[in-house]
Structures are given as C-alpha cells and as structure tokens.
Amino acid sequence: MAVAPDPQRRRLKGLEILQPAPPTNASALSDCLDDLSRQWRRDGGLAGLWQDWPRIAGEQLAPHCRPLTLQRGVLTVGASHPQWRQALQYNRLQLLAAMKAAGHPVRDLRVQQHHSRVQETLESEASIWARHPSRCDVHGMGQCPRCGRPAPNGEINLWEVCGFCHRQRFSA
C-alpha cells in the first residue's frame, strides 16, 4: 500500500483525511507531443522507428515499405511489391547502419511482402476504370461495324467490334 505525500494528508483529531493532489500545470500540446516523441525514442520501440522511417529509408524507398514489427532487435519490414522487397534486400546493410546511427536498437532486418495500402489499390482501380474501353463518356460513341448497334469507341478500337459481338466470338 502506498503512502500519500504530506501535502495531501490533513490530520484532525484521531483521524487523517486524504486530499486530492494539486493539479499539474497545463502544458502546450506541442510540448506534450515532443515529450511523447522523446519517450518513443528512449524506449527503443517501433513507434520511434515509424517516426524516423522516411529519413532512414529515403524518399524513394519509404513510401513503398514500412516497419511492421520489432522483436528482440529484429525489425520486420513489409514491402508493397516484389521489386521494393528486392530493393530492401539490396540496401539491407545501409538500412541497418542508418538505424543504428539514428539510435534504434536494431541488430537484424527481415523483409516480407505486405499489402496494406488500400489507398494505392483504390487509385489503381480508379486509373484502370478511367481507361476502360466501355467508357463512352471518355472515348465517345460509335457504331459497331458488325451488328450496327451503338457502342463505345473504346470497345471498337480494342476489339474492332462492340462488346456484345466480341463475347459472341467466344460463345460460338
């Protein structure tokens, strides 16, 4: 059981009353964030590595990979594509040296495939849809040379016929 400090104790006849601790002075949010950042670095955990990762990995590599776990000095880094995984493997010694220079207790580096960026997937799907041959608002409308029906120009340019006639080629 802990004993309250003297300023919190008030003695009366035969009893002692505990008073709440005086409130601490409020500090600026930026000071709190700086303290948190220093604590992350001091603890040697993954949060400090996350914070320093863009500087450690560099502007080309950092957006495509991220620290995932740090256990017993072994850092596991996830790469979004096999080419970035290979780049991490080639730069492994430089990354380890940069992490040690930054004060992070990393003794080994493991690399694995990691697809966590939903944003990239959505962007690529949006760019694919922007080029899709069936988009009449992008490619305009024309007439299928085979059946004479109206069809998006993108389909006609791609398959030389509309999408319906193109599918009929495979079913016949």
C-alpha positions as CSV (number, residue, x, y, z in Angstrom):
1,M,0.0,0.0,0.0
2,A,1.4,3.4,-0.9
3,V,1.5,6.3,1.5
4,A,0.3,9.7,0.3
5,P,2.7,12.6,0.4
6,D,2.4,15.1,3.3
7,P,0.8,17.9,1.4
8,Q,-2.1,15.5,0.6
9,R,-2.7,14.5,4.1
10,R,-4.7,16.5,6.6
11,R,-4.7,15.5,10.2
12,L,-7.7,16.1,12.5
13,K,-8.4,14.7,16.0
14,G,-7.8,11.0,15.8
15,L,-8.1,10.7,12.0
16,E,-6.4,11.6,8.8
17,I,-8.1,12.8,5.6
18,L,-6.5,12.5,2.2
19,Q,-6.9,15.4,-0.1
20,P,-6.6,15.2,-3.9
21,A,-3.3,16.0,-5.4
22,P,-2.9,19.6,-6.7
23,P,-3.5,19.8,-10.4
24,T,-0.4,19.9,-12.6
25,N,0.2,23.0,-14.7
26,A,-1.2,22.7,-18.2
27,S,1.4,22.5,-21.0
28,A,1.2,23.2,-24.7
29,L,0.2,20.4,-27.0
30,S,3.4,20.7,-28.9
31,D,5.4,20.2,-25.7
32,C,3.3,17.0,-25.0
33,L,4.0,15.7,-28.4
34,D,7.7,16.4,-28.1
35,D,7.8,14.6,-24.8
36,L,6.0,11.6,-26.4
37,S,8.4,11.6,-29.3
38,R,11.4,11.6,-26.9
39,Q,9.8,8.8,-24.9
40,W,9.3,6.7,-28.1
41,R,13.0,7.1,-29.0
42,R,14.1,6.3,-25.4
43,D,12.0,3.2,-25.3
44,G,13.6,1.9,-28.5
45,G,10.2,0.7,-29.8
46,L,8.5,0.5,-33.2
47,A,6.9,3.9,-32.8
48,G,10.2,5.7,-32.9
49,L,11.2,3.8,-36.0
50,W,7.9,4.7,-37.6
51,Q,8.7,8.4,-37.0
52,D,12.2,8.2,-38.4
53,W,11.4,5.8,-41.2
54,P,11.1,8.4,-44.1
55,R,14.6,9.8,-43.2
56,I,16.2,6.3,-42.7
57,A,14.8,4.6,-45.8
58,G,14.9,7.6,-48.1
59,E,12.3,9.3,-50.2
60,Q,12.2,6.6,-52.9
61,L,12.0,3.6,-50.7
62,A,10.0,4.8,-47.7
63,P,6.6,5.2,-49.4
64,H,6.7,1.6,-50.6
65,C,7.7,-0.2,-47.4
66,R,7.1,0.2,-43.7
67,P,8.3,-1.2,-40.4
68,L,5.9,-3.9,-39.2
69,T,7.4,-5.4,-36.0
70,L,10.4,-5.0,-33.8
71,Q,11.1,-8.0,-31.6
72,R,14.3,-8.7,-29.7
73,G,16.2,-6.3,-32.1
74,V,14.9,-7.9,-35.3
75,L,13.0,-5.5,-37.4
76,T,10.5,-6.9,-40.0
77,V,9.8,-4.5,-42.8
78,G,6.9,-5.0,-45.3
79,A,7.2,-4.1,-48.9
80,S,4.3,-3.4,-51.2
81,H,5.7,-5.0,-54.3
82,P,8.4,-7.6,-55.0
83,Q,10.6,-5.0,-56.6
84,W,10.6,-3.0,-53.4
85,R,11.2,-6.1,-51.4
86,Q,14.3,-6.7,-53.6
87,A,15.4,-3.1,-53.1
88,L,15.2,-3.5,-49.3
89,Q,17.3,-6.7,-49.5
90,Y,20.0,-4.9,-51.6
91,N,20.0,-1.9,-49.2
92,R,19.8,-4.0,-46.1
93,L,23.3,-3.1,-44.7
94,Q,22.8,0.6,-45.4
95,L,19.4,0.5,-43.6
96,L,20.9,-1.3,-40.6
97,A,23.7,1.3,-40.4
98,A,21.2,4.2,-40.7
99,M,19.0,2.8,-38.0
100,K,22.0,2.3,-35.6
101,A,23.2,5.8,-36.4
102,A,19.7,7.1,-35.5
103,G,19.9,5.3,-32.2
104,H,17.4,2.5,-32.9
105,P,18.4,-0.9,-31.3
106,V,18.0,-3.0,-34.5
107,R,20.5,-5.8,-35.0
108,D,18.9,-7.6,-37.9
109,L,16.4,-6.8,-40.7
110,R,13.8,-9.2,-42.2
111,V,11.8,-8.3,-45.3
112,Q,8.4,-9.6,-46.3
113,Q,5.6,-8.9,-48.7
114,H,3.0,-6.6,-47.2
115,H,-0.1,-5.2,-49.0
116,S,-1.6,-2.8,-46.5
117,R,-2.1,0.3,-48.7
118,V,-5.8,0.3,-49.6
119,Q,-5.3,3.8,-51.0
120,E,-2.9,2.5,-53.7
121,T,-5.3,-0.2,-54.7
122,L,-8.2,2.3,-54.9
123,E,-6.1,4.6,-57.0
124,S,-5.0,1.9,-59.4
125,E,-8.6,0.7,-59.8
126,A,-9.7,4.3,-60.5
127,S,-7.0,4.7,-63.1
128,I,-8.0,1.4,-64.8
129,W,-11.6,2.5,-64.8
130,A,-10.6,5.8,-66.4
131,R,-9.0,3.9,-69.3
132,H,-11.7,1.2,-69.6
133,P,-12.8,0.7,-73.2
134,S,-16.5,0.7,-72.3
135,R,-16.4,4.3,-71.0
136,C,-18.5,6.2,-73.6
137,D,-18.0,9.4,-71.6
138,V,-14.3,9.1,-72.2
139,H,-14.0,7.5,-75.6
140,G,-17.3,8.6,-77.2
141,M,-19.9,6.6,-79.0
142,G,-19.6,4.9,-82.4
143,Q,-21.4,2.2,-84.3
144,C,-20.3,-1.5,-84.4
145,P,-19.2,-2.5,-87.9
146,R,-20.6,-6.0,-87.4
147,C,-24.1,-5.5,-85.9
148,G,-24.6,-1.8,-86.4
149,R,-25.6,-1.1,-82.8
150,P,-24.3,1.9,-80.9
151,A,-21.1,1.1,-79.0
152,P,-18.3,2.9,-77.1
153,N,-15.4,3.8,-79.4
154,G,-13.0,2.3,-76.9
155,E,-14.5,-1.2,-77.5
156,I,-14.5,-0.8,-81.3
157,N,-10.8,0.4,-81.2
158,L,-9.8,-2.5,-78.9
159,W,-11.8,-5.4,-80.5
160,E,-12.9,-4.0,-83.8
161,V,-16.4,-4.8,-82.8
162,C,-18.7,-3.9,-79.8
163,G,-18.5,-5.8,-76.6
164,F,-21.6,-7.9,-77.4
165,C,-20.2,-9.1,-80.7
166,H,-16.8,-9.7,-79.0
167,R,-18.5,-12.0,-76.5
168,Q,-20.3,-13.9,-79.2
169,R,-17.0,-14.8,-80.8
170,F,-16.1,-16.8,-77.7
171,S,-19.5,-18.5,-77.3
172,A,-19.8,-19.7,-80.9
